């Protein structure tokens, strides 16, 4: 009976066990072997009456073959008895050949507080992918439980387990795994609680979702903007608009009590945007954001937020007031000290010129260009300006060639969600569009009157650099004014994927996106 159970599973030294079984079968009377196994099978079926993991046991196979084997000699019956288990052995060997690569890569099957290396984590994902494709539910569950011994400290595997069980219709196992994760193994991890809130809302447990968000607000990560946004969006989906507004107002009130809160500008920007997009109250949205100047320090992310709000709010636009704020930011005084770097100031100046190009008149544009030239162009080497001009000219020629050649691919238009009535001003060669000419050795630069940070991408991802200066990030420059990236860098936590990531396309040097600050807004709408 033990040998029969061993031969059903792809384990190490399977050949040795199969040879041992044949020796045993050859040294014992067949009647005794069958009697022992039959008695054990009857005892198991009488006590539990359960199937053997959906597999046909050797006893069942022999019972079904008894009418056929009637009249056979004992030698023939022994040969058939061994053949049944040999077939099980061959199936197990075939399975072993498929999983041996995964098994040998598992160096630490036990739990330890030290983190696993990347190769071993990826191996677990690949092993789970393979087992799920095979379709044996019991094997999938057992492998997840094995995985979560070694990977108990990784929320991504718990989340994957929950989603897999839910997809296969086993809600009880999904709830059990989620409870173990949130209450024991990764209970201090932010990611699992945000997932739990979404999962419970999806399955109709609204109070459970609220409790998960409340736990984040009070214990796990108080003041986390992402959690506030997701919670407010959930209340809006449920029709509780006043509760959604209240969440923002309470969070703003708490942050006001903190000295030099870096979260406060983001909360004001998000609240203003949320209120306008949901209720359509443009006047109150402007009042919230411009009134925030009494409580926050003038900074690059907040100025970006103000300019962005003016792009989505209806006229009249407060261009004159924005111009005065930009001037204060670029020319600090004793009454208005500024700690912004020269690069941040140049970014704001360039972004404001782009804004004026769409919404300002010629007098405002001239004033902004003169100011930009005064503060930033004298510091640029003449060789760099000439180089930029030459590359701009080359990019323009390439654009014409791409448009005139009938077989050339059509360049994708950059996102302009923040300016619905605006036309695309940039040449088709800008960004990551497909090219039909040889790549250049340098990325496209801006004309001498403008600096590269003035790109749409810098404006569309406003506020993302509101972090400690040591953690810069980048987004593609083709991002539109109203496009938002997926994280909050001030309060970021490790993001982990639940599926194998797709390979990113390779860009040639002429297509490399310029570095720009990461955005406030994520995909939470």
C-alpha positions as CSV (number, residue, x, y, z in Angstrom):
1,X,0.0,0.0,0.0
2,X,2.8,2.4,0.8
3,X,4.6,1.6,-2.4
4,X,1.4,2.2,-4.4
5,X,1.1,5.6,-2.8
6,X,4.7,6.5,-3.5
7,X,4.5,5.5,-7.1
8,X,1.6,7.9,-7.7
9,X,3.7,11.0,-6.9
10,X,6.7,12.5,-8.8
11,X,9.3,12.4,-6.0
12,X,13.0,11.9,-5.8
13,X,14.5,8.3,-6.2
14,X,11.3,7.1,-7.9
15,X,13.3,4.4,-9.7
16,X,14.6,3.0,-6.5
17,X,11.1,2.7,-5.0
18,X,9.8,1.1,-8.1
19,X,12.6,-1.6,-8.1
20,X,11.9,-2.1,-4.4
21,X,8.2,-2.6,-5.1
22,X,8.9,-5.3,-7.8
23,X,11.2,-7.1,-5.4
24,X,8.5,-7.1,-2.7
25,X,5.9,-8.3,-5.2
26,X,8.1,-11.1,-6.3
27,X,8.8,-12.3,-2.8
28,X,5.3,-12.4,-1.4
29,X,2.2,-14.4,-2.4
30,X,-0.1,-12.3,-4.6
31,X,-3.1,-13.3,-2.4
32,X,-1.4,-11.8,0.7
33,X,-0.6,-8.5,-1.1
34,X,-4.1,-8.1,-2.4
35,X,-5.6,-9.0,1.0
36,X,-3.6,-6.4,2.8
37,X,-4.3,-3.7,0.3
38,X,-7.9,-4.6,0.1
39,X,-8.4,-4.5,3.8
40,X,-6.7,-1.1,4.0
41,X,-8.8,0.2,1.2
42,X,-12.0,-1.0,2.9
43,X,-10.9,0.6,6.2
44,X,-10.2,4.0,4.6
45,X,-13.5,4.0,2.6
46,X,-15.5,3.0,5.7
47,X,-13.9,5.7,7.8
48,X,-13.9,8.7,5.4
49,X,-15.5,7.6,2.2
50,X,-13.4,10.2,0.3
51,X,-11.8,9.9,-3.1
52,X,-8.1,9.8,-3.4
53,X,-7.5,13.3,-4.7
54,X,-9.6,12.6,-7.7
55,X,-7.3,9.8,-8.8
56,X,-8.0,6.1,-9.4
57,X,-6.4,4.0,-6.7
58,X,-4.6,0.7,-7.6
59,X,-7.3,-1.2,-5.7
60,X,-10.1,0.3,-7.9
61,X,-8.1,-0.5,-11.0
62,X,-7.7,-4.1,-9.9
63,X,-11.3,-4.4,-8.9
64,X,-12.4,-3.2,-12.4
65,X,-10.0,-5.7,-14.0
66,X,-11.1,-8.8,-12.0
67,X,-13.7,-9.9,-14.5
68,X,-11.2,-9.6,-17.3
69,X,-8.5,-11.4,-15.3
70,X,-10.7,-14.3,-14.4
71,X,-9.1,-17.6,-15.4
72,X,-5.6,-16.2,-15.5
73,X,-2.7,-18.0,-13.9
74,X,-1.1,-16.6,-10.8
75,X,2.0,-15.6,-12.8
76,X,-0.2,-13.7,-15.2
77,X,-2.1,-12.0,-12.4
78,X,1.1,-11.0,-10.8
79,X,2.3,-9.5,-14.1
80,X,-0.9,-7.6,-14.4
81,X,-0.6,-6.5,-10.7
82,X,2.8,-5.1,-11.4
83,X,1.8,-3.5,-14.7
84,X,-0.9,-1.4,-13.1
85,X,1.7,0.1,-10.7
86,X,4.3,0.4,-13.5
87,X,1.8,2.6,-15.4
88,X,1.5,4.8,-12.4
89,X,5.3,4.9,-12.1
90,X,5.6,6.0,-15.8
91,X,3.1,8.8,-15.3
92,X,4.9,10.0,-12.2
93,X,8.2,9.9,-14.1
94,X,6.8,12.0,-16.9
95,X,5.5,14.6,-14.4
96,X,8.9,14.6,-12.7
97,X,10.7,15.4,-15.9
98,X,8.4,18.5,-16.3
99,X,8.9,19.9,-12.8
100,X,12.5,18.8,-12.0
101,X,13.8,22.2,-13.1
102,X,11.4,24.1,-10.8
103,X,12.2,21.7,-7.9
104,X,15.9,21.9,-8.1
105,X,15.8,25.7,-8.1
106,X,14.0,25.8,-4.8
107,X,17.0,26.3,-2.4
108,X,15.0,27.2,0.7
109,X,11.7,25.3,1.1
110,X,11.4,26.3,4.7
111,X,10.6,29.7,6.3
112,X,13.2,32.2,7.2
113,X,13.1,36.0,8.0
114,X,15.8,36.7,5.5
115,X,14.5,37.7,2.1
116,X,14.6,35.2,-0.8
117,X,16.7,36.0,-3.8
118,X,15.0,37.2,-7.0
119,X,15.7,34.0,-8.9
120,X,13.9,31.9,-6.3
121,X,10.9,34.2,-6.2
122,X,10.6,34.1,-10.0
123,X,10.9,30.3,-9.9
124,X,7.9,30.1,-7.5
125,X,5.9,32.2,-9.9
126,X,6.9,30.1,-12.9
127,X,6.2,26.9,-11.0
128,X,2.7,28.1,-10.0
129,X,2.1,29.2,-13.6
130,X,2.9,25.7,-14.9
131,X,0.8,23.9,-12.3
132,X,-2.2,26.1,-12.9
133,X,-1.9,25.4,-16.7
134,X,-1.9,21.7,-15.9
135,X,-5.4,22.1,-14.4
136,X,-5.2,19.7,-11.4
137,X,-6.9,21.7,-8.7
138,X,-5.6,19.6,-5.8
139,X,-2.0,19.9,-7.0
140,X,-2.5,23.7,-7.4
141,X,-3.7,24.1,-3.8
142,X,-0.8,21.9,-2.5
143,X,1.8,23.9,-4.4
144,X,0.4,27.2,-3.1
145,X,0.6,25.9,0.4
146,X,4.2,24.8,-0.1
147,X,5.0,28.1,-1.7
148,X,3.6,30.1,1.2
149,X,5.8,28.3,3.7
150,X,9.0,29.8,2.1
151,X,7.3,33.0,0.8
152,X,5.0,33.8,3.8
153,X,6.4,37.3,4.1
154,X,5.5,38.2,0.5
155,X,2.0,39.7,0.0
156,X,2.1,39.0,-3.8
157,X,1.9,35.2,-3.3
158,X,-1.0,35.5,-0.8
159,X,-2.8,37.8,-3.3
160,X,-2.1,35.4,-6.1
161,X,-3.4,32.5,-4.1
162,X,-6.7,34.4,-3.2
163,X,-7.3,35.4,-6.9
164,X,-6.5,31.8,-8.1
165,X,-9.0,30.3,-5.7
166,X,-11.6,32.8,-6.5
167,X,-11.2,32.2,-10.3
168,X,-11.6,28.5,-9.7
169,X,-14.8,28.9,-7.8
170,X,-13.4,28.1,-4.3
171,X,-14.5,31.1,-2.3
172,X,-13.9,29.4,1.0
173,X,-10.3,28.8,0.3
174,X,-9.9,32.3,-1.0
175,X,-11.4,33.8,2.2
176,X,-9.3,31.5,4.3
177,X,-6.1,32.6,2.6
178,X,-7.0,36.3,2.8
179,X,-7.8,36.0,6.5
180,X,-4.4,34.3,7.2
181,X,-2.6,37.0,5.3
182,X,-4.3,40.0,6.8
183,X,-4.5,38.7,10.4
184,X,-1.2,36.8,10.8
185,X,1.5,36.5,8.2
186,X,1.6,39.9,6.4
187,X,-0.7,41.9,8.7
188,X,1.6,44.9,8.8
189,X,2.0,45.1,5.0
190,X,0.0,47.9,3.4
191,X,-0.4,46.1,0.0
192,X,-2.5,43.3,1.4
193,X,-5.0,45.5,3.2
194,X,-5.6,47.7,0.1
195,X,-6.2,44.4,-1.8
196,X,-8.4,43.1,0.9
197,X,-10.6,46.3,0.7
198,X,-11.0,45.9,-3.0
199,X,-11.6,42.2,-2.8
200,X,-14.3,42.6,-0.1
201,X,-16.0,45.4,-2.0
202,X,-16.1,43.3,-5.1
203,X,-17.7,40.4,-3.2
204,X,-20.4,42.6,-1.6
205,X,-18.8,42.9,1.9
206,X,-18.9,46.7,2.0
207,X,-18.4,46.9,5.8
208,X,-15.4,44.7,5.6
209,X,-13.9,46.9,2.9
210,X,-14.5,50.0,5.1
211,X,-12.8,48.2,8.0
212,X,-9.8,47.4,5.8
213,X,-9.4,51.1,4.8
214,X,-10.0,52.3,8.3
215,X,-7.2,50.0,9.5
216,X,-4.9,51.6,7.0
217,X,-5.9,55.1,8.0
218,X,-5.4,54.5,11.7
219,X,-2.6,51.9,12.1
220,X,-0.9,50.7,8.9
221,X,-0.1,54.0,7.1
222,X,-2.0,57.1,8.5
223,X,-2.4,59.9,5.9
224,X,-1.6,57.7,2.9
225,X,-3.0,59.6,-0.1
226,X,-3.5,56.4,-2.1
227,X,-5.7,54.9,0.6
228,X,-7.7,58.1,1.0
229,X,-8.3,58.3,-2.8
230,X,-9.3,54.7,-3.1
231,X,-11.6,54.9,0.0
232,X,-13.2,58.1,-1.3
233,X,-13.7,56.5,-4.8
234,X,-15.4,53.5,-3.2
235,X,-17.8,55.7,-1.2
236,X,-18.6,57.6,-4.5
237,X,-19.3,54.2,-6.2
238,X,-21.7,53.4,-3.4
239,X,-23.5,56.7,-3.8
240,X,-22.2,58.3,-0.6
241,X,-20.8,61.5,-2.1
242,X,-20.8,63.4,1.2
243,X,-18.8,60.7,2.9
244,X,-16.3,60.8,0.1
245,X,-15.9,64.6,0.5
246,X,-15.6,64.1,4.3
247,X,-12.7,61.7,3.9
248,X,-10.7,64.4,2.0
249,X,-11.7,67.1,4.5
250,X,-10.7,65.1,7.5
251,X,-7.4,64.1,6.0
252,X,-6.6,67.8,5.1
253,X,-7.5,68.9,8.7
254,X,-5.1,66.3,10.2
255,X,-2.3,67.3,7.8
256,X,-2.8,71.0,8.6
257,X,-1.7,70.2,12.2
258,X,1.6,68.9,11.0
259,X,4.6,71.1,10.4
260,X,5.7,71.3,6.8
261,X,3.5,68.4,5.7
262,X,4.5,67.1,2.3
263,X,1.2,65.3,1.9
264,X,-1.0,68.4,2.2
265,X,-0.4,69.8,-1.3
266,X,-1.3,66.5,-2.8
267,X,-4.5,66.3,-0.8
268,X,-5.6,69.7,-1.8
269,X,-4.9,68.9,-5.5
270,X,-6.7,65.6,-5.3
271,X,-9.7,67.0,-3.4
272,X,-10.1,69.9,-5.9
273,X,-9.9,67.6,-8.9
274,X,-12.2,65.0,-7.4
275,X,-14.8,67.6,-6.4
276,X,-14.9,69.1,-9.9
277,X,-14.9,65.8,-11.8
278,X,-17.7,64.4,-9.6
279,X,-19.9,67.3,-8.8
280,X,-18.9,69.8,-11.6
281,X,-18.6,72.6,-9.1
282,X,-15.7,74.6,-10.7
283,X,-16.0,77.6,-8.4
284,X,-15.5,75.5,-5.2
285,X,-12.8,73.5,-6.8
286,X,-10.8,76.7,-7.6
287,X,-11.6,78.0,-4.1
288,X,-10.1,74.8,-2.5
289,X,-6.9,74.9,-4.5
290,X,-6.1,78.6,-4.5
291,X,-7.1,78.8,-0.8
292,X,-4.5,76.2,-0.1
293,X,-1.8,78.8,-0.6
294,X,-2.5,80.0,3.0
295,X,-1.4,76.6,4.3
296,X,1.2,75.3,2.0
297,X,4.6,76.6,0.8
298,X,4.9,77.7,-2.8
299,X,6.7,74.8,-4.5
300,X,7.1,73.1,-7.9
301,X,4.5,70.4,-7.4
302,X,1.9,72.8,-6.1
303,X,2.4,75.2,-9.0
304,X,2.0,72.3,-11.4
305,X,-1.2,71.4,-9.6
306,X,-2.5,75.0,-10.0
307,X,-1.7,75.0,-13.7
308,X,-3.2,71.6,-14.2
309,X,-6.4,72.7,-12.5
310,X,-6.7,75.7,-14.8
311,X,-6.4,73.4,-17.8
312,X,-9.4,71.3,-16.8
313,X,-11.6,74.0,-15.2
314,X,-13.8,76.2,-17.4
315,X,-12.9,79.8,-18.1
316,X,-12.1,82.5,-17.0
317,X,-8.7,81.2,-16.2
318,X,-6.6,83.1,-13.6
319,X,-3.6,83.6,-15.8
320,X,-2.6,86.8,-14.2
321,X,-2.5,85.3,-10.7
322,X,-0.6,82.2,-12.0
323,X,1.9,84.5,-13.6
324,X,2.5,86.3,-10.3
325,X,3.0,83.0,-8.5
326,X,5.5,81.8,-11.0
327,X,7.4,85.1,-10.7
328,X,7.5,84.7,-6.9
329,X,8.8,81.1,-7.3
330,X,11.5,82.1,-9.7
331,X,12.6,85.3,-7.9
332,X,12.5,84.6,-4.1
333,X,12.6,87.4,-1.7
334,X,13.1,87.8,2.1
335,X,9.3,87.6,2.5
336,X,9.0,84.6,0.2
337,X,12.2,82.4,0.6
338,X,12.5,79.5,-1.9
339,X,14.6,76.4,-1.5
340,X,13.8,75.2,-5.0
341,X,16.7,74.1,-7.2
342,X,17.6,75.8,-10.5
343,X,16.4,72.8,-12.4
344,X,12.9,72.9,-10.7
345,X,12.7,76.6,-11.5
346,X,13.5,76.0,-15.1
347,X,10.9,73.2,-15.3
348,X,8.2,75.5,-13.9
349,X,9.2,78.3,-16.3
350,X,9.0,76.0,-19.2
351,X,5.7,74.4,-18.2
352,X,4.2,77.8,-17.7
353,X,5.2,78.8,-21.2
354,X,3.6,75.7,-22.6
355,X,0.4,76.6,-20.6
356,X,0.5,80.1,-22.0
357,X,1.0,78.8,-25.5
358,X,-2.5,77.3,-25.3
359,X,-4.4,79.7,-23.0
360,X,-2.5,83.0,-22.9
361,X,-2.3,86.0,-25.2
362,X,0.8,87.2,-26.9
363,X,1.7,89.7,-24.2
364,X,1.8,87.0,-21.5
365,X,3.8,84.7,-23.8
366,X,6.4,87.4,-24.5
367,X,6.7,88.2,-20.8
368,X,7.2,84.6,-19.9
369,X,9.7,84.0,-22.7
370,X,11.7,87.1,-21.7
371,X,11.8,85.9,-18.1
372,X,12.9,82.5,-19.1
373,X,15.6,83.8,-21.3
374,X,16.9,86.2,-18.6
375,X,17.1,83.5,-15.9
376,X,18.2,80.4,-17.7
377,X,19.5,80.9,-21.2
378,X,22.7,82.8,-20.2
379,X,23.7,79.8,-18.2
380,X,23.6,77.5,-21.2
381,X,26.9,76.9,-23.2
382,X,26.8,78.2,-26.8
383,X,27.9,74.7,-28.0
384,X,24.8,73.1,-26.3
385,X,22.4,75.7,-27.8
386,X,23.9,75.1,-31.3
387,X,23.7,71.3,-30.8
388,X,20.1,71.6,-29.8
389,X,19.2,73.7,-32.8
390,X,20.9,71.2,-35.2
391,X,19.1,68.3,-33.7
392,X,15.7,70.1,-33.8
393,X,16.3,70.8,-37.5
394,X,17.3,67.2,-38.1
395,X,14.2,65.9,-36.3
396,X,12.0,68.3,-38.3
397,X,13.4,66.9,-41.6
398,X,12.8,63.3,-40.4
399,X,9.2,64.2,-39.6
400,X,8.7,65.5,-43.1
401,X,10.3,62.4,-44.6
402,X,8.0,60.1,-42.5
403,X,4.9,62.0,-43.6
404,X,5.8,62.0,-47.3
405,X,6.8,58.4,-47.5
406,X,3.6,56.4,-48.1
407,X,4.8,53.2,-46.4
408,X,5.9,54.9,-43.2
409,X,4.0,54.1,-40.0
410,X,1.7,56.8,-38.7
411,X,3.1,58.3,-35.5
412,X,0.9,58.0,-32.4
413,X,-0.5,61.3,-31.0
414,X,0.6,62.2,-27.5
415,X,-2.0,62.3,-24.8
416,X,-3.6,65.7,-24.5
417,X,-6.4,64.8,-22.0
418,X,-5.9,68.0,-20.0
419,X,-6.4,70.1,-23.1
420,X,-9.3,68.6,-25.0
421,X,-9.4,71.4,-27.6
422,X,-5.6,71.7,-28.1
423,X,-3.8,70.6,-31.2
424,X,-0.7,68.4,-31.2
425,X,2.2,70.9,-31.5
426,X,5.0,68.4,-31.5
427,X,6.7,66.7,-34.5
428,X,5.9,63.1,-35.1
429,X,9.5,62.2,-34.3
430,X,9.1,63.3,-30.7
431,X,8.7,60.6,-28.0
432,X,8.5,56.9,-28.7
433,X,6.8,56.8,-32.1
434,X,8.0,54.3,-34.6
435,X,10.8,55.7,-36.9
436,X,11.8,54.8,-40.5
437,X,15.2,56.5,-40.5
438,X,18.5,55.6,-38.9
439,X,18.7,56.4,-35.2
440,X,20.7,59.4,-34.1
441,X,23.1,59.3,-31.2
442,X,21.3,61.9,-29.1
443,X,17.7,62.3,-28.0
444,X,15.7,65.2,-29.5
445,X,16.2,68.5,-27.7
446,X,14.2,71.6,-27.4
447,X,14.8,74.8,-29.3
448,X,17.1,77.4,-27.7
449,X,14.2,79.4,-26.3
450,X,12.9,76.4,-24.4
451,X,14.5,73.9,-22.1
452,X,13.8,70.2,-22.3
453,X,11.9,70.0,-18.9
454,X,9.2,72.1,-20.4
455,X,7.8,69.1,-22.2
456,X,4.2,67.9,-21.9
457,X,5.4,65.0,-19.9
458,X,6.8,67.2,-17.2
459,X,3.5,69.1,-16.9
460,X,1.3,66.0,-17.1
461,X,3.0,64.3,-14.2
462,X,2.8,67.2,-11.9
463,X,3.6,66.9,-8.2
464,X,5.5,63.6,-8.4
465,X,8.7,65.1,-7.2
466,X,7.3,66.1,-3.9
467,X,9.6,63.7,-2.2
468,X,13.0,63.7,-0.6
469,X,15.4,64.7,-3.4
470,X,17.3,61.4,-3.3
471,X,14.6,59.3,-5.0
472,X,14.1,60.6,-8.6
473,X,11.9,58.7,-11.0
474,X,11.1,59.0,-14.6
475,X,8.1,58.9,-16.9
476,X,7.8,59.1,-20.7
477,X,7.7,62.7,-22.0
478,X,4.8,61.9,-24.3
479,X,2.5,61.7,-21.3
480,X,-0.3,64.3,-21.6
481,X,-1.2,67.1,-19.2
482,X,-3.9,65.0,-17.6
483,X,-2.2,61.6,-17.5
484,X,-1.3,60.3,-14.1
485,X,1.1,57.6,-13.2
486,X,0.5,54.8,-10.7
487,X,2.3,55.6,-7.5
488,X,2.7,58.1,-4.7
489,X,6.5,58.5,-4.3
490,X,6.2,60.2,-0.9
491,X,4.6,57.2,0.7
492,X,5.6,54.5,-1.7
493,X,5.8,50.9,-0.6
494,X,7.2,48.0,-2.6
495,X,5.0,47.2,-5.6
496,X,4.8,43.5,-6.5
497,X,3.3,42.0,-9.5
498,X,1.1,38.9,-9.5
499,X,1.9,37.7,-13.0
500,X,4.9,37.5,-15.2
501,X,5.7,41.0,-16.6
502,X,5.7,41.5,-20.3
503,X,9.0,42.4,-21.9
504,X,9.3,46.2,-22.4
505,X,9.9,47.4,-26.0
506,X,13.5,48.5,-26.7
507,X,13.9,52.1,-27.7
508,X,16.7,53.4,-29.8
509,X,18.7,56.4,-28.5
510,X,16.6,58.8,-30.5
511,X,13.5,57.5,-28.8
512,X,14.6,57.4,-25.2
513,X,12.1,59.2,-23.0
514,X,13.5,62.1,-21.0
515,X,13.6,61.9,-17.2
516,X,10.6,63.6,-15.5
517,X,9.2,63.6,-12.0
518,X,6.7,60.9,-11.1
519,X,3.1,61.8,-11.0
520,X,0.7,62.3,-8.1
521,X,-2.3,60.6,-9.7
522,X,-2.6,56.9,-10.0
523,X,-5.2,54.7,-11.8
524,X,-7.7,54.9,-9.0
525,X,-10.6,56.3,-11.0
